[in-house]
Amino acid sequence: MHIPIDPSASAPFYEQIREGIAAAILRGDLAPGEALPSIRALARDLRVSVITTTRAYNELVADGLVDAVRGKGVFVRAQDADQLRERALLQIDEAFDAAVRAARTAGIQDHELSRRFTQRLEEER
């Protein structure tokens, strides 16, 4: 499983791992019932501590995206399409809120923020 980790990002590693796995689930790259790599294997592959991957997995369990089965592993939970969409929209809203707060703090005008957002959308096409 490839999860990009950016050491220069403001988000901690566990959050980057959680977001990477959650995105894979939302995209359908990980199917319901599919096993995630073991905590130790993922930590080794990503070159992070076991504590970091444990926290990421615990967050995914709390988010309702995976189930942890003691002695068996961590498995993708079946998701309702509407539930997945709502969860994604909530994450988007949180990201927008953070961006707006950062823009306000920096004195960035609404039109500049809007222009940058539109530019990012075009870059992702």
Buried (B, 14 or more C-beta within 10 A) or exposed (E): BEBEBEEEEEEEBBBBBBBBBBBBBBEEEBEEEEEBBBBEEBBEEBEBEEEBBBBBBBBBBEBEBBBBEEEEBBBBBEBEEEEBEEBBEEBEEEEEEEBEEEBEEEEBEEEEBEEEEEEEEEEEE
